[in-house]
């Protein structure tokens, strides 16, 4: 089986890239190890543990791909404010959409909901879908890539895009080098119900062991549910995972200083080791890496999937423009245009998140004073806060056409 373009990985980012190229005239094949089926939606079902904080730029991309209506029809919780404070001091900062005359800062959406919204559009398209396809081997064969699947099927294409996540098989099989390091933290992820409503606000407290985020969720119009991401040491995470539910709820309530009242209920917990990873190159001859296959960052600000959607939108734009010029899409000179636009932005955000995380993990008294003073100072600077909000919303910077207001 041969295609002009093979996208390996039909997660949120790979699916978005395929949809962004659906009118390009290219013969596209999207393969994934999953069944690629749309999950029947049940508004009463428990929340999926993995959620994303979709920016306004990501929402615009999803709208233009035709997927947003399906997402909003399921569950998407808008949030208008963000409140961050230092649990070891008095520093705090508040961001609001109103500061830049926007209606919302973003939406908290379960990853499965985003995926299903994209899959619906894929099933309605003429894009080739190859479910239950696990990549076993990948090698160059002349000017093309030869992919061998676990069931023995073989695929050929001059251009392969790796969208197969943080543990990318494509990245490993093609020998792409990465810079990576362990945060020495694990994240406990679950959904909880509180006695007080979340007020359409994303809450984040920096504890001595790591950040704790309460991200707003809505079910049946009720605002008493939140998705939590609790980043802490591996030892503390192991202790928290071993607690029974009542003891875990009490520990969580203490760590969050009871900001949303009593924590009444929790769904099953998932513990995820945190590791930062960045590919040294996003492209090679006939190869491009996007999303988590190219970079993974700390879940501190929920920006991972937003970076991935921008990767997909920029790569699609580069490929469509190259098609119109009659250029060879697999040429590394063509693909490098994508890398030049996305790598500086991704590295900048990764560095900012890394610095932010390290500053709040610092124990020396001068650094604790610095972060508290910094939060207080920025809180008194509306222009600086508005700049941050505009960046988070995707209202500035080198945006692809799919993401522009």
N, C-alpha and C positions, 0 to 999 in steps of 0.2 A: 504494500500500500504506500502510495506516495502523496505528498502534499507540498504546497509552497512554503507553508509555515506550520511547524509543530509546536504547540504550547503544552508543556508538561506540567500538570497541576491545575485542576479546575476549582481551586479555592476562590476566595473573594477576588483576589488580584488577577489571577489567570483568567477567570471568567469575565472580568471587566475588560481585560485586554482583547479577548476574543470578540466581545460585543462591540468594542470600539472600532474593530476592523471589519465588521460584518458587511459593510458596503464598499470595501476596498477592491473587490474583484479578485482577491487572493483566495486560493484553495487552502482553507484553514482546518486543521485537525486538533481538537482539544482532548487530551487524554488524562485520565485520573484513575487511581486505584479504588475509588469508591463507586457505588452504583449510579451516581449522578441522578438520583431520583429526588423529586420534591417531596418533602415531608408534609403529611397532612397537618394543617394548622389547627391548633386547639388553644383558644384564648385562655382556657382554664388550666392549661398545663403548667408545670413548674418552669421557671426560667432556666434557660441554658446557662451553665456556669461561665462560659467565655463571652464577654461583651466587648464592644468597641465604642469609643467616643468619636462618632463621625463628625467631622468639621463641616462647615458650610460648603467648602470647596468639594469635599467628597460627596455631599448631598447633590451639588450641581452635576457632578460627573454621573452619579447614579440616575438622576432625573433624565439626563440627555441619553443615557443608555436604555431608558424605559423601565428601569428596575425599581425606582423609588416608590411608585404607587403600590406595588406589591409588598414592599417593606412596610410602608405606613399602614397598609391594610391589616398587617399582622400586629407587630408591637414595635413602636419607636417612641422613646420618651425624650421630649425636648427639655433642655435645661437652659436657663436664662442667666444663671450666676455661678460663680466658683468662689469658694471660701477656703483659704489655705492658712494654716497656723502652725507655729512651732510649739510642740508639746513640752519642750524644755525651757521655754521662755515666754515672753509676752508678745513677740512679733506676730503679726498676721496681715493678710492682704485679701482684698475682695475685688473680684472682676465681675463686670456685668455687661450684658449685651447692649443695654440701654446707653452705655457710655459711648458707643459708636453708632447709635441709632439703628441697631439691629434688633430683630425680634427674639432670636435665640443665639446662644453660643455654639450649640451643636445638639446632637441627639445621641442618647445611649441606646444601642441596639444590640441584641443578641447576634453573635456571629452567624448562627444557623439561619436566622431570619434574613440577614443580608444575603447569605448564600442562596437561599430559596428564591428570593426576589430576582437574583441574577439567573438562576437555573430556569425559571419560568420563561424568561426572555430567550435564553439559549435554545430551549426546546421549540420555541416558536420561530427560530431562525434556520438558515440553511447551513450553519456551521457544523462540521462533522464532529460528533461526540463519540468518544471511545471510552466507555465505562469499564470498571474492573480491570484496568490495564496497568500492571505494575512493571516498571522499567527494570530490566535486568542488566543489559549491556548497552553501551553507547560508544561508537567509534567513527572516525572519519573514513569515508569510502569515496575517493575521488573528490569532487567538489560538494559532496553531500555528507550528511550524517546518516549513519545506519543505526537504528534503535531496535534492540531485541527485547521483547516482552517476556515475562515469566512463563507465559503459555506457549512460547515459541514463535509467535507472530513477529514479523519484521516490518518496520516503517522506515521510509526515507524522506528526507527534506533537506534543502540547502540551508534552512534557517531554523534553529531550535531556540525557544525561549524557556528558560527555567523559571517556573512559578510554583515550584513544589516545596516551598516552605523552608524553615530554618535548617532542617536536616536534609537539604536538597540532594537527591540522588544524582541529578544532572551535574551539579557543582562538583560533587565528589568524583563522578566518573570522568569528567573532563579535566580534572586536576586543577580547578580554579583555586587559587590560594586566598586565604582569609586572615585577617587579624582578629583575634578573639580573646576574651578573658572572662573568667568567672566572677560574678559579682559577690560570691560568697553569701548570697541571699536566696531564699526560696519565697515564692509568693503563694499565699493561701487564697483561693478564689472560691466564692460561693455567693448565694443571694440570701438576704436576711430581711425579716419584717420587724419594723420598729414601732414603738407606741406613738411617736410623733412623725408627721409627714416630712418628706425631704425638701419641700418648698421649691421644687424644680431647680435645685442647687447641687452642684458637684462639690463634695466636702473632702478635704484632705488634711490629715494631721501628720506631722513628722514626729515620730516617736524616737526614743534613743536607739531602737533596733532597726528602724526603717519606716518608710511612709505607709500610712493606712488610708485608703480611699474608700468613701461611700459614694457610689454613683447612682443617680436616681433611676428607678424603674416604676412603671405604672401598669397596673392590671385592674380592669373594670373601673377605671377612673380613680382608683385609690392610690394615694401617694405614700403608702407606708412600707414599700419594698425598696431595697437598694442592692446593687451588686457591690460586693466588697473585694478589694485587692489589698491584701495585708502582706507587705514585704518585710521579712525579718530574717534572723540568722537561721541556718539549717537546724541548729540544736533547739531553738525556740519553736521553729515550725514543727519539728517532730513532736515536741511536747503538746503543742496546740492540736495537732492532728489526732493525738492519743486521747484527748479529753472527750468525755461524753457531751451531749448537746447542751444540757443546762450549764455545765462548767465552762464550755466554750463560749456560750452566750454572755456569761458574766465577764469572762476575760476580755471579750471583744468590746463590751460596753465600757469597761474600765479604760481600755486602751484608747477608746474614742471619746473619752471624758463625758459620756452620756449626752452628746450634742443632740441626738435625735431620740432622747428618752430611753426607755428600756428596750433592749434587743429581745424580741419575743420568740423568734423562730428562725431557723437556718436550714437551708437545703444542704444536701451532702457536699462535703468539702473536697476540693481538688488542690494538690500541692505541686507547684511547678518550679523547678530549679531555674534561676535567672542567669542568663549568659548573654553578653554582648558580642556581636559578630559583624564584621564588615568585609566584604570581598575587596581585594586589592584592585581588581578590575571588574567592571560590570559587563564588559563585552570582549569578544574575541571573534575571529573569523567565523561567521555563521552562527554566532552564539550571543545571547543576551540574558542577563539575570535581572529579575524584578522582584519587588516585595521582599519577604523574609529570606528568600534565596540569596538576595544581595546584601541585606542588612537586618539585624534584629537589635532592638533597643530596649532599655528598661521601660516597664509599663507605667512609669511615673506619671506621664501625661496622656496616656492612651493614644499616642500618635502613630503607632506602628502601621496600622492599616491605612491611615491617611497618607503616609509616605508611599505606601504600596500603590494606592489608587493614582497618585500623581505620577509614579513611575509608569504605570500602565498607560495613562493618558498621554504622557510625553512620548513614550516609545511608539504608540499608535500614530501620533502626529508625525513623528520622524519617518515612519515607514510609508504612510500615505503620501507625504511630500516627495519621498524618494520614488515612489511608484509613478507619480505625476511627471517627474523629471526623466523617467526611464532608466533610473539607476539600478544597479544590482543590490538587492536588499541585504544580502549576506555579507557584503563588503564591510570590513571592519571600519573603514572611513565613514560609511553611512551610520553604522551603529554607534560610533563614537560620539555622534551628535547628541544621542540620548544620554550617554554617560556624562558628557560635559555639562549638560543642563541639570542632571539629577544628583550627581555625586557631591558637588559643593553644598547643596541644600541639605542633603541627608547627613553629611559629615558635620555641618554646622549645628543641626538640631541634636545629633548624637552627642556632640561635645558639650552643648548647653545642658542636656539632660544629665550627662555624666558629672559635670561640674556642680550642678544643682544637687544631685544625689550625694556627692562626696561632701559638699559643704554641710548638708544637714546630717551627715553621719559623723561629722567631726566632733570630738569631745573636748579638745583644748579650749580653755575659757576664752581666749581672744577670738577664736573662730565662732564660738557660740554667741559672743557679743556681736560679732560682725553680722551674722545672719539675722539676728533679731533686729539690729539697727537697720540692716538693709531692707528687711520687710517693712519696717515702720516708715522708712524713707520713701520707698516706692509707693506705699499706700497713700502717701501725701502728694504724689505726682500723677495727676490724672492723665497728662499727656503720655507719660511712659506706660501707664497701664493700658491706655487706649491703643498704643502701638503694639503691645503684646496681644491684645484682643484681636486687632486687625490681622496680625500674622496668623493667629490660631484659626481665625475664620476663613483664611485663604482670600483675603481682600488685597494682598500685596505680594510682591515678588514675581518671579518668572513663571507665570501660570500657563499651562496648556489651554487651548481653546475650549476644551470640554469643561474646564474648571472655572473659567472666567465669569464674573458677574454679568 
